[in-house]
């Protein structure tokens, strides 16, 4: 009986997704498009700001809601660059923009709301979590036996 319970616990653990790692990866990819992302300069220089994430662990689908702010009219260009960057990443695919609205002026900046849907490449996330196999280590990292230690 204990073996079955252990197997169930292990299966649940194996299917677990580290959503904080997924958010970190989204933010990392976003920093390629917005050089000031998450650095506190959104009000001064504009950029991308996420307001919510929605995750569906059973399907691997992610929805991101946020805003962009630009002092020129390039909001849509920034969003399309973000979509391209996320699609280029080995962690995500099928990135699609579900809605786009834009308002503002050149004095206050142009803001646009965005809603992106994307899918998590589960294999890519899992590959980072796998422990390194000792057999696959390069020869120079293999412990040497009988080698004297010098000071």
DSSP file (Angstrom, degrees, kcal/mol; ACC not computed):
  #  RESIDUE AA STRUCTURE BP1 BP2  ACC     N-H-->O    O-->H-N    N-H-->O    O-->H-N    TCO  KAPPA ALPHA  PHI   PSI    X-CA   Y-CA   Z-CA
    1    1 A X     >        0   0    0      0, 0.0     4,-1.9     0, 0.0     5,-0.2   0.000 360.0 360.0 360.0 -42.0    0.0    0.0    0.0
    2    2 A X  H  >  +     0   0    0      1,-0.2     4,-2.4     2,-0.2     5,-0.2   0.844 360.0  56.8 -64.2 -33.7    2.8    2.4    0.9
    3    3 A X  H  > S+     0   0    0      2,-0.2     4,-2.3     1,-0.2    -1,-0.2   0.900 106.1  49.5 -65.1 -40.5    4.4    1.8   -2.5
    4    4 A X  H  > S+     0   0    0      2,-0.2     4,-2.3     1,-0.2    -2,-0.2   0.906 111.4  49.0 -64.2 -41.9    1.3    2.9   -4.3
    5    5 A X  H  X S+     0   0    0     -4,-1.9     4,-2.4     1,-0.2    -2,-0.2   0.904 111.1  50.0 -64.1 -41.1    1.0    6.0   -2.3
    6    6 A X  H  X S+     0   0    0     -4,-2.4     4,-2.5     1,-0.2    -2,-0.2   0.906 109.7  51.5 -63.2 -40.9    4.6    6.8   -3.0
    7    7 A X  H  X S+     0   0    0     -4,-2.3     4,-2.3     2,-0.2    -2,-0.2   0.901 110.0  49.1 -62.4 -41.7    4.0    6.3   -6.7
    8    8 A X  H  X S+     0   0    0     -4,-2.3     4,-2.3     2,-0.2    -2,-0.2   0.930 111.7  48.6 -64.2 -45.5    1.1    8.6   -6.7
    9    9 A X  H  X S+     0   0    0     -4,-2.4     4,-2.4     1,-0.2    -2,-0.2   0.912 111.7  50.0 -60.8 -42.4    3.1   11.3   -4.8
   10   10 A X  H  X S+     0   0    0     -4,-2.5     4,-2.5     2,-0.2    -1,-0.2   0.890 109.3  51.3 -64.6 -39.8    6.0   10.9   -7.3
   11   11 A X  H  X S+     0   0    0     -4,-2.3     4,-1.5     2,-0.2    -1,-0.2   0.910 110.8  48.4 -63.8 -42.3    3.6   11.2  -10.3
   12   12 A X  H  X S+     0   0    0     -4,-2.3     4,-0.6     1,-0.2     3,-0.3   0.927 112.4  48.9 -62.5 -44.4    2.1   14.4   -8.9
   13   13 A X  H >< S+     0   0    0     -4,-2.4     3,-0.9     1,-0.2    -2,-0.2   0.894 108.7  53.3 -62.1 -40.8    5.6   15.8   -8.3
   14   14 A X  H 3< S+     0   0    0     -4,-2.5    -1,-0.2     1,-0.2    -2,-0.2   0.798 109.5  48.6 -66.2 -28.8    6.7   14.9  -11.8
   15   15 A X  H 3< S+     0   0    0     -4,-1.5    -1,-0.2    -3,-0.3    -2,-0.2   0.528  86.6 116.6 -88.2  -6.4    3.8   16.8  -13.3
   16   16 A X    <<  -     0   0    0     -3,-0.9     2,-0.4    -4,-0.6    -3,-0.0  -0.334  52.3-152.8 -66.0 141.4    4.4   19.9  -11.2
   17   17 A X        -     0   0    0     -2,-0.0     2,-1.4     4,-0.0     3,-0.1  -0.964  14.7-133.6-115.5 132.3    5.3   23.1  -13.0
   18   18 A X    >>  -     0   0    0     -2,-0.4     4,-1.6     1,-0.2     3,-0.6  -0.700  23.9-175.4 -83.8  94.1    7.4   25.8  -11.3
   19   19 A X  H 3> S+     0   0    0     -2,-1.4     4,-2.6     1,-0.3     5,-0.2   0.807  80.1  60.4 -66.1 -28.9    5.3   28.8  -12.3
   20   20 A X  H 3> S+     0   0    0      1,-0.2     4,-2.3     2,-0.2    -1,-0.3   0.889 105.2  49.5 -64.6 -36.2    7.8   31.2  -10.7
   21   21 A X  H <> S+     0   0    0     -3,-0.6     4,-2.1     2,-0.2    -2,-0.2   0.877 109.8  51.6 -66.5 -36.8   10.4   29.8  -13.2
   22   22 A X  H  X S+     0   0    0     -4,-1.6     4,-2.4     2,-0.2    -2,-0.2   0.929 110.3  47.9 -65.4 -45.0    7.9   30.3  -16.0
   23   23 A X  H  X S+     0   0    0     -4,-2.6     4,-2.7     1,-0.2     5,-0.2   0.922 110.8  51.9 -61.3 -43.8    7.3   34.0  -15.0
   24   24 A X  H  X S+     0   0    0     -4,-2.3     4,-2.3     1,-0.2    -1,-0.2   0.894 109.9  49.3 -59.1 -39.7   11.1   34.5  -14.7
   25   25 A X  H  X S+     0   0    0     -4,-2.1     4,-2.5     2,-0.2    -2,-0.2   0.900 110.3  50.0 -67.8 -40.8   11.5   33.1  -18.2
   26   26 A X  H  X S+     0   0    0     -4,-2.4     4,-2.3     1,-0.2    -2,-0.2   0.931 113.0  47.0 -61.2 -45.1    8.7   35.4  -19.6
   27   27 A X  H  X S+     0   0    0     -4,-2.7     4,-1.7     2,-0.2    -2,-0.2   0.873 110.5  52.6 -65.5 -37.2   10.4   38.4  -17.9
   28   28 A X  H  X S+     0   0    0     -4,-2.3     4,-0.6    -5,-0.2    -2,-0.2   0.935 111.5  45.2 -62.8 -46.9   13.8   37.4  -19.3
   29   29 A X  H >X S+     0   0    0     -4,-2.5     3,-1.0     1,-0.2     4,-0.6   0.873 110.4  55.5 -64.9 -36.5   12.4   37.2  -22.8
   30   30 A X  H >X S+     0   0    0     -4,-2.3     4,-2.7     1,-0.2     3,-1.2   0.849  96.1  65.2 -64.4 -34.1   10.6   40.5  -22.3
   31   31 A X  H 3< S+     0   0    0     -4,-1.7    -1,-0.2     1,-0.3    -2,-0.2   0.725  93.4  61.5 -64.7 -20.2   13.9   42.2  -21.4
   32   32 A X  H << S+     0   0    0     -3,-1.0    -1,-0.3    -4,-0.6     3,-0.2   0.809 113.8  35.1 -70.5 -29.0   15.1   41.6  -24.9
   33   33 A X  H << S+     0   0    0     -3,-1.2     2,-0.6    -4,-0.6    -2,-0.2   0.821 127.2  36.3 -92.5 -37.0   12.3   43.8  -26.2
   34   34 A X    ><  -     0   0    0     -4,-2.7     3,-2.0     1,-0.1    -1,-0.3  -0.911  66.6-166.2-122.4 100.6   12.1   46.3  -23.4
   35   35 A X  T 3  S+     0   0    0     -2,-0.6    -1,-0.1     1,-0.3    -4,-0.1   0.705  90.3  47.1 -64.0 -19.7   15.6   47.1  -22.0
   36   36 A X  T > >S+     0   0    0     10,-0.1     3,-1.9     9,-0.1     5,-0.6   0.256  79.4 143.5-103.4  12.2   14.2   48.8  -19.0
   37   37 A X  T < 5S+     0   0    0     -3,-2.0    12,-0.1     1,-0.3    10,-0.0  -0.272  75.9   0.7 -57.1 132.8   11.7   46.1  -18.1
   38   38 A X  T 3 5S+     0   0    0     10,-0.4    -1,-0.3     1,-0.1    11,-0.1   0.680 102.2 107.2  63.2  22.3   11.2   45.6  -14.3
   39   39 A X  T < 5S-     0   0    0     -3,-1.9    -2,-0.1     0, 0.0    -1,-0.1   0.341  93.2-107.3-110.5   6.9   13.7   48.3  -13.5
   40   40 A X  T   5S+     0   0    0     -4,-0.2     3,-0.2     1,-0.0     4,-0.1   0.649  90.8 108.5  83.7  15.1   11.2   50.9  -12.3
   41   41 A X     >X +     0   0    0     -5,-0.6     4,-3.1     1,-0.1     5,-0.8   0.243  37.1 111.0-106.9  13.1   11.4   53.3  -15.2
   42   42 A X  H  >5S+     0   0    0      1,-0.2     4,-1.6     3,-0.2    -1,-0.1   0.905  80.6  45.0 -57.2 -46.5    8.0   52.5  -16.7
   43   43 A X  H  45S+     0   0    0     -3,-0.2    -1,-0.2     1,-0.2    -2,-0.1   0.850 120.3  40.9 -66.7 -33.9    6.5   55.9  -15.9
   44   44 A X  H  45S+     0   0    0     -3,-0.2    -2,-0.2    -4,-0.1    -1,-0.2   0.921 135.5  10.2 -82.3 -45.9    9.5   57.9  -17.1
   45   45 A X  H  <5S-     0   0    0     -4,-3.1    26,-0.3     1,-0.3    -3,-0.2   0.520  95.4-134.8-115.8  -7.9   10.5   56.0  -20.3
   46   46 A X     << +     0   0    0     -4,-1.6     2,-0.4    -5,-0.8    -1,-0.3  -0.361  41.2 138.7  84.4-168.6    7.7   53.7  -21.0
   47   47 A X  E     -A   69   0A   0     22,-2.6    22,-2.3    -2,-0.1     2,-0.4  -0.965  56.6 -29.3 130.9-146.1    7.9   50.0  -22.0
   48   48 A X  E     +A   68   0A   0     -2,-0.4   -10,-0.4    20,-0.2     2,-0.4  -0.913  46.6 179.6-116.0 138.0    6.0   46.9  -21.0
   49   49 A X  E     -A   67   0A   0     18,-2.6    18,-2.8    -2,-0.4     2,-0.4  -0.976  17.7-144.8-139.0 124.1    4.3   46.2  -17.7
   50   50 A X  E     -A   66   0A   0     -2,-0.4    16,-0.3    16,-0.2     3,-0.1  -0.707  14.9-178.8 -88.9 138.4    2.4   43.0  -16.9
   51   51 A X  E     +     0   0A   0     14,-3.0     2,-0.3    -2,-0.4    15,-0.2   0.662  64.9   3.0-108.5 -23.7   -0.7   43.3  -14.7
   52   52 A X  E     -A   65   0A   0     13,-1.8    13,-2.6     2,-0.0     2,-0.4  -0.987  50.6-155.2-161.3 154.3   -1.7   39.6  -14.5
   53   53 A X  E     -A   64   0A   0     -2,-0.3     2,-0.4    11,-0.2    11,-0.2  -0.968   8.7-165.3-125.4 143.5   -0.8   36.1  -15.4
   54   54 A X  E     -A   63   0A   0      9,-2.4     9,-2.6    -2,-0.4     2,-0.4  -0.992   9.9-167.0-131.6 126.3   -3.2   33.2  -15.7
   55   55 A X  E     -A   62   0A   0     -2,-0.4     2,-0.5     7,-0.2     7,-0.2  -0.903  15.7-166.2-117.8 139.9   -1.9   29.6  -15.9
   56   56 A X  E >>> -A   61   0A   0      5,-2.3     4,-2.5    -2,-0.4     5,-0.9  -0.906   5.9-172.3-121.1 100.6   -3.7   26.4  -16.8
   57   57 A X  T 345S+     0   0    0     -2,-0.5    -1,-0.1     1,-0.2     5,-0.0   0.809  81.4  58.8 -64.7 -30.9   -1.4   23.5  -15.7
   58   58 A X  T 345S+     0   0    0      1,-0.2    -1,-0.2     3,-0.1    -2,-0.0   0.835 121.8  23.5 -70.9 -30.6   -3.5   20.8  -17.4
   59   59 A X  T <45S-     0   0    0     -3,-0.6    -2,-0.2     2,-0.1    -1,-0.2   0.604  98.7-125.2-107.6 -15.8   -3.1   22.4  -20.9
   60   60 A X  T  <5 +     0   0    0     -4,-2.5    60,-3.2     1,-0.3     2,-0.3   0.659  59.9 147.1  77.2  15.8    0.1   24.4  -20.4
   61   61 A X  E   < -AB  56 119A   0     -5,-0.9    -5,-2.3    58,-0.2     2,-0.4  -0.652  28.6-167.2 -90.3 144.3   -1.6   27.5  -21.6
   62   62 A X  E     -AB  55 118A   0     56,-3.1    56,-2.7    -2,-0.3     2,-0.4  -0.986   7.3-162.1-130.0 136.5   -0.7   30.9  -20.2
   63   63 A X  E     -AB  54 117A   0     -9,-2.6    -9,-2.4    -2,-0.4     2,-0.4  -0.982   8.5-167.4-118.0 133.5   -2.5   34.2  -20.6
   64   64 A X  E     -AB  53 116A   0     52,-2.9    52,-2.7    -2,-0.4     2,-0.4  -0.975   1.9-168.6-121.1 131.4   -0.7   37.5  -19.9
   65   65 A X  E     +AB  52 115A   0    -13,-2.6   -14,-3.0    -2,-0.4   -13,-1.8  -0.941  28.3 121.9-116.4 142.6   -2.4   40.8  -19.5
   66   66 A X  E     -AB  50 114A   0     48,-2.1    48,-2.6    -2,-0.4     2,-0.3  -0.949  45.5-105.1-171.5-169.2   -0.5   44.1  -19.4
   67   67 A X  E     -AB  49 113A   0    -18,-2.8   -18,-2.6    -2,-0.3     2,-0.4  -0.963  13.8-150.9-136.8 154.3    0.1   47.5  -20.9
   68   68 A X  E     -AB  48 112A   0     44,-2.6    44,-2.3    -2,-0.3     2,-0.4  -0.940   9.8-163.4-119.6 150.5    2.7   49.2  -23.0
   69   69 A X  E     +AB  47 111A   0    -22,-2.3   -22,-2.6    -2,-0.4     2,-0.3  -0.995  13.1 169.0-135.4 129.3    3.6   52.8  -22.9
   70   70 A X  E     - B   0 110A   0     40,-2.5    40,-3.9    -2,-0.4   -24,-0.1  -0.976  34.5-147.0-136.4 149.7    5.5   54.7  -25.6
   71   71 A X  S    S+     0   0    0     -2,-0.3     2,-0.2   -26,-0.3    38,-0.2   0.452  95.2  46.7 -95.6  -2.7    6.2   58.4  -26.2
   72   72 A X  S    S-     0   0    0     38,-0.1    38,-0.4    -3,-0.0     3,-0.2  -0.497 106.9 -96.1-112.9-166.1    6.1   57.7  -29.9
   73   73 A X  S    S+     0   0    0     -2,-0.2     3,-0.4     1,-0.2     4,-0.2   0.053  87.3 111.4-103.0  27.1    3.4   55.6  -31.6
   74   74 A X     >  +     0   0    0      1,-0.2     4,-2.3     2,-0.1     5,-0.2   0.038  32.1 117.2 -93.0  27.4    5.3   52.3  -31.7
   75   75 A X  H  > S+     0   0    0      1,-0.2     4,-2.3     2,-0.2    -1,-0.2   0.938  78.9  47.2 -58.3 -47.4    3.2   50.4  -29.2
   76   76 A X  H  > S+     0   0    0     -3,-0.4     4,-2.7     1,-0.2    -1,-0.2   0.888 110.4  53.0 -64.8 -37.8    2.1   47.8  -31.8
   77   77 A X  H  > S+     0   0    0      2,-0.2     4,-2.3     1,-0.2    -1,-0.2   0.915 109.0  49.6 -61.9 -43.2    5.7   47.4  -33.0
   78   78 A X  H  X S+     0   0    0     -4,-2.3     4,-2.0     2,-0.2    -2,-0.2   0.911 112.4  47.6 -62.7 -42.0    6.8   46.7  -29.4
   79   79 A X  H  X S+     0   0    0     -4,-2.3     4,-2.5     2,-0.2    -2,-0.2   0.914 111.6  49.3 -66.5 -42.5    4.0   44.1  -28.9
   80   80 A X  H  X S+     0   0    0     -4,-2.7     4,-2.3     1,-0.2    -1,-0.2   0.873 110.4  51.4 -66.7 -34.3    4.8   42.4  -32.2
   81   81 A X  H  X S+     0   0    0     -4,-2.3     4,-2.4    -5,-0.2    -1,-0.2   0.883 109.4  50.9 -65.4 -37.8    8.5   42.2  -31.2
   82   82 A X  H  X S+     0   0    0     -4,-2.0     4,-2.6     2,-0.2     5,-0.2   0.918 109.3  50.2 -64.5 -43.7    7.5   40.7  -27.9
   83   83 A X  H  X S+     0   0    0     -4,-2.5     4,-2.4     1,-0.2    -2,-0.2   0.930 111.8  48.2 -59.9 -45.8    5.4   38.1  -29.7
   84   84 A X  H  X S+     0   0    0     -4,-2.3     4,-2.1     1,-0.2    -2,-0.2   0.915 111.9  49.7 -60.6 -43.5    8.3   37.2  -32.0
   85   85 A X  H  X S+     0   0    0     -4,-2.4     4,-1.3     2,-0.2    -2,-0.2   0.913 112.0  47.0 -64.4 -43.4   10.7   37.0  -29.0
   86   86 A X  H  < S+     0   0    0     -4,-2.6     6,-0.5     1,-0.2    -1,-0.2   0.896 113.2  48.9 -66.0 -39.4    8.4   34.7  -27.0
   87   87 A X  H  < S+     0   0    0     -4,-2.4    -1,-0.2    -5,-0.2    -2,-0.2   0.844 108.8  54.2 -66.9 -32.9    7.8   32.5  -30.1
   88   88 A X  H  < S+     0   0    0     -4,-2.1    -1,-0.2    -5,-0.2    -2,-0.2   0.784  90.2  94.9 -70.8 -27.9   11.6   32.3  -30.7
   89   89 A X  S >< S-     0   0    0     -4,-1.3     3,-0.8    -3,-0.2    -3,-0.0  -0.356  78.3-134.6 -64.6 141.7   12.1   31.1  -27.2
   90   90 A X  T 3  S+     0   0    0      1,-0.2    34,-0.2    34,-0.1    -1,-0.1   0.539 101.8  62.9 -73.0  -3.9   12.4   27.3  -26.8
   91   91 A X  T 3  S+     0   0    0     -5,-0.1    30,-3.5    33,-0.1     2,-0.3   0.667 105.1  37.2 -93.9 -19.0   10.1   27.6  -23.7
   92   92 A X  E <   +C  120   0A   0     -3,-0.8     2,-0.3    -6,-0.5    28,-0.2  -0.909  56.7 171.2-134.4 157.5    6.9   29.0  -25.4
   93   93 A X  E     +C  119   0A   0     26,-1.9    26,-2.6    -2,-0.3    -6,-0.1  -0.960  56.9  40.8-154.0 173.5    5.0   28.6  -28.7
   94   94 A X  E     -     0   0A   0     -2,-0.3     2,-0.4     1,-0.2    -1,-0.1   0.868  67.7-179.3  53.1  43.5    1.7   29.6  -30.3
   95   95 A X  E     +     0   0A   0    -12,-0.2     2,-0.4    23,-0.1    23,-0.2  -0.599   4.3 174.7 -75.0 128.7    1.9   33.2  -28.9
   96   96 A X  E     -C  117   0A   0     21,-2.8    21,-2.9    -2,-0.4     2,-0.6  -0.993  31.3-130.4-138.7 144.2   -1.1   35.2  -30.0
   97   97 A X  E     -C  116   0A   0     -2,-0.4    19,-0.2    19,-0.2     3,-0.1  -0.843  19.2-174.4 -94.5 123.6   -2.4   38.6  -29.2
   98   98 A X  E     +     0   0A   0     17,-3.3     2,-0.3    -2,-0.6    -1,-0.1   0.753  65.2   5.9 -91.8 -27.0   -6.1   38.5  -28.3
   99   99 A X  E     -C  115   0A   0     16,-0.8    16,-1.0     2,-0.0     2,-0.3  -0.995  54.1-171.3-155.5 156.5   -6.8   42.2  -28.0
  100  100 A X  E     +C  114   0A   0     -2,-0.3     2,-0.4    14,-0.2    14,-0.2  -0.925   9.6 168.1-152.0 121.6   -5.2   45.6  -28.6
  101  101 A X  E     -C  113   0A   0     12,-1.0    12,-1.9    -2,-0.3     2,-0.4  -0.991  12.3-166.2-133.1 145.8   -6.5   49.0  -27.6
  102  102 A X  E     +C  112   0A   0     -2,-0.4     2,-0.3    10,-0.2    10,-0.2  -0.984  14.4 155.4-135.5 141.4   -4.5   52.2  -27.7
  103  103 A X  E     +C  111   0A   0      8,-2.6     8,-2.8    -2,-0.4     2,-0.3  -0.959  24.6  73.9-152.8 168.6   -5.0   55.7  -26.3
  104  104 A X  E     -C  110   0A   0     -2,-0.3     2,-0.3     6,-0.2     6,-0.2  -0.765  56.5 -95.7 125.8-168.3   -3.0   58.7  -25.2
  105  105 A X  E  >  -C  109   0A   0      4,-1.1     4,-2.2    -2,-0.3    -2,-0.1  -0.914  34.7-100.9-146.7 169.5   -1.1   61.7  -26.6
  106  106 A X  T  4 S+     0   0    0     -2,-0.3     4,-0.1     1,-0.2    -1,-0.0   0.801 120.6  52.2 -67.5 -26.9    2.5   62.6  -27.3
  107  107 A X  T  4 S+     0   0    0      1,-0.1    -1,-0.2     2,-0.1     3,-0.1   0.930 122.7  26.3 -72.5 -46.6    2.7   64.6  -24.1
  108  108 A X  T  4 S-     0   0    0      1,-0.2    -2,-0.2     3,-0.0    -1,-0.1   0.610 116.2-110.4 -92.7 -14.2    1.4   61.9  -21.7
  109  109 A X  E  <  - C   0 105A   0     -4,-2.2    -4,-1.1   -38,-0.2     2,-0.5  -0.028  29.2 -85.7  96.2 154.2    2.6   59.0  -23.8
  110  110 A X  E     -BC  70 104A   0    -40,-3.9   -40,-2.5   -38,-0.4     2,-0.4  -0.856  42.3-164.2 -98.6 125.7    0.6   56.4  -25.7
  111  111 A X  E     -BC  69 103A   0     -8,-2.8    -8,-2.6    -2,-0.5     2,-0.4  -0.866   6.0-173.3-110.5 146.2   -0.6   53.4  -23.7
  112  112 A X  E     -BC  68 102A   0    -44,-2.3   -44,-2.6    -2,-0.4     2,-0.3  -1.000  16.9-138.5-135.9 136.8   -1.9   50.2  -25.2
  113  113 A X  E     -BC  67 101A   0    -12,-1.9   -12,-1.0    -2,-0.4     2,-0.4  -0.687  24.3-168.3 -89.4 149.4   -3.5   47.3  -23.3
  114  114 A X  E     -BC  66 100A   0    -48,-2.6   -48,-2.1    -2,-0.3     2,-0.4  -0.987  19.0-168.8-138.7 149.9   -2.5   43.8  -24.4
  115  115 A X  E     -BC  65  99A   0    -16,-1.0   -17,-3.3    -2,-0.4   -16,-0.8  -0.942  16.1-172.9-136.6 114.4   -3.6   40.3  -23.8
  116  116 A X  E     -BC  64  97A   0    -52,-2.7   -52,-2.9    -2,-0.4     2,-0.4  -0.882   9.1-162.3-110.4 138.6   -1.3   37.5  -25.0
  117  117 A X  E     +BC  63  96A   0    -21,-2.9   -21,-2.8    -2,-0.4     2,-0.3  -0.965  21.9 160.7-114.1 136.8   -2.1   33.8  -25.0
  118  118 A X  E     -B   62   0A   0    -56,-2.7   -56,-3.1    -2,-0.4     2,-0.4  -0.951  31.7-122.9-148.6 167.0    0.8   31.4  -25.3
  119  119 A X  E     -BC  61  93A   0    -26,-2.6   -26,-1.9    -2,-0.3     2,-0.4  -0.921  22.9-124.1-118.3 142.5    1.6   27.7  -24.6
  120  120 A X  E     - C   0  92A   0    -60,-3.2     2,-1.4    -2,-0.4   -28,-0.3  -0.676  14.2-135.9 -83.7 131.4    4.3   26.4  -22.5
  121  121 A X    >>  -     0   0    0    -30,-3.5     4,-1.6    -2,-0.4     3,-0.9  -0.734  22.8-169.1 -83.8  91.8    6.8   24.0  -24.1
  122  122 A X  H 3> S+     0   0    0     -2,-1.4     4,-2.8     1,-0.3     5,-0.2   0.842  80.0  57.9 -56.2 -38.7    6.8   21.5  -21.2
  123  123 A X  H 3> S+     0   0    0      1,-0.2     4,-2.0     2,-0.2    -1,-0.3   0.879 104.8  51.3 -61.7 -37.2    9.8   19.6  -22.5
  124  124 A X  H <> S+     0   0    0     -3,-0.9     4,-0.9   -34,-0.2    -1,-0.2   0.898 112.2  45.5 -68.1 -39.7   12.0   22.7  -22.5
  125  125 A X  H >X S+     0   0    0     -4,-1.6     4,-0.8     1,-0.2     3,-0.6   0.920 112.8  50.9 -68.4 -43.2   11.1   23.4  -18.9
  126  126 A X  H >X S+     0   0    0     -4,-2.8     4,-0.8     1,-0.2     3,-0.8   0.858 101.3  62.2 -62.4 -35.5   11.6   19.8  -17.8
  127  127 A X  H 3< S+     0   0    0     -4,-2.0     3,-0.4     1,-0.3    -1,-0.2   0.816 100.7  53.2 -64.6 -29.1   15.0   19.7  -19.4
  128  128 A X  H << S+     0   0    0     -4,-0.9    -1,-0.3    -3,-0.6    -2,-0.2   0.782 107.3  52.5 -73.4 -25.4   16.3   22.4  -17.1
  129  129 A X  H << S+     0   0    0     -4,-0.8     2,-0.2    -3,-0.8    -1,-0.2   0.589  84.0 105.0 -87.5 -10.7   15.2   20.5  -14.1
  130  130 A X  S  < S-     0   0    0     -4,-0.8     3,-0.1    -3,-0.4     2,-0.0  -0.495  75.2-117.0 -75.2 136.4   16.9   17.2  -14.9
  131  131 A X        -     0   0    0     -2,-0.2     2,-0.2     1,-0.1    -1,-0.1  -0.359  34.8 -98.0 -69.1 152.7   20.0   16.4  -12.9
  132  132 A X        -     0   0    0      1,-0.1     2,-0.4    -2,-0.0    -1,-0.1  -0.523  35.8-127.2 -70.2 132.6   23.3   16.1  -14.7
  133  133 A X    >   -     0   0    0     -2,-0.2     3,-1.3     1,-0.1     4,-0.3  -0.704   7.7-140.9 -83.1 129.8   24.2   12.5  -15.5
  134  134 A X  G >  S+     0   0    0     -2,-0.4     3,-1.5     1,-0.3    -1,-0.1   0.861 101.1  59.7 -59.5 -36.6   27.7   11.7  -14.2
  135  135 A X  G 3  S+     0   0    0      1,-0.3    -1,-0.3    -3,-0.0    -3,-0.0   0.766 102.4  54.2 -63.7 -24.0   28.3    9.6  -17.4
  136  136 A X  G <  S+     0   0    0     -3,-1.3    -1,-0.3     2,-0.0    -2,-0.2   0.427  81.6 113.7 -92.7   2.6   27.7   12.6  -19.5
  137  137 A X  S <  S-     0   0    0     -3,-1.5     5,-0.1    -4,-0.3    -3,-0.0  -0.473  76.9-101.6 -73.6 143.5   30.3   14.9  -17.8
  138  138 A X    >>  -     0   0    0     -2,-0.1     3,-1.8     1,-0.1     4,-0.5  -0.256  32.6-110.8 -60.8 153.2   33.3   15.9  -19.8
  139  139 A X  G >4 S+     0   0    0      1,-0.3     3,-1.2     2,-0.2    -1,-0.1   0.824 114.4  61.5 -55.9 -37.2   36.5   14.0  -19.1
  140  140 A X  G 34 S+     0   0    0      1,-0.3    -1,-0.3     4,-0.0     4,-0.1   0.673 104.2  50.7 -70.3 -13.4   38.3   16.9  -17.5
  141  141 A X  G <4 S+     0   0    0     -3,-1.8     2,-0.3     2,-0.1    -1,-0.3   0.527  84.3 108.4 -96.0  -7.6   35.6   17.0  -14.8
  142  142 A X  S << S-     0   0    0     -3,-1.2    -3,-0.0    -4,-0.5    -8,-0.0  -0.518  81.8-107.5 -71.0 130.5   35.9   13.3  -14.0
  143  143 A X        -     0   0    0     -2,-0.3     2,-0.4     1,-0.1    -1,-0.1  -0.329  32.5-136.0 -59.8 137.3   37.5   12.8  -10.6
  144  144 A X        -     0   0    0     -4,-0.1     2,-0.4     3,-0.1     3,-0.4  -0.799  11.0-146.4 -97.2 135.0   41.0   11.4  -11.0
  145  145 A X  S    S+     0   0    0     -2,-0.4     3,-0.1     1,-0.2     0, 0.0  -0.818  79.2  14.5-100.0 140.9   42.2    8.6   -8.8
  146  146 A X  S    S+     0   0    0     -2,-0.4     2,-0.6     1,-0.3    -1,-0.2   0.614  85.0 137.4  77.3  12.0   45.8    8.4   -7.6
  147  147 A X        -     0   0    0     -3,-0.4    -1,-0.3     1,-0.0    -3,-0.1  -0.820  54.6-124.7 -92.7 123.4   46.6   12.0   -8.6
  148  148 A X        -     0   0    0     -2,-0.6     2,-0.5    -3,-0.1    -1,-0.0  -0.359  16.4-128.6 -68.6 145.4   48.7   13.7   -5.9
  149  149 A X        -     0   0    0     -2,-0.1     2,-0.3     2,-0.0    -1,-0.1  -0.834  26.2-163.2 -93.5 126.2   47.4   16.9   -4.5
  150  150 A X              0   0    0     -2,-0.5     0, 0.0     1,-0.1     0, 0.0  -0.824 360.0 360.0-111.0 150.7   50.0   19.7   -4.5
  151  151 A X              0   0    0     -2,-0.3    -1,-0.1     0, 0.0    -2,-0.0   0.400 360.0 360.0-107.9 360.0   49.9   22.9   -2.5
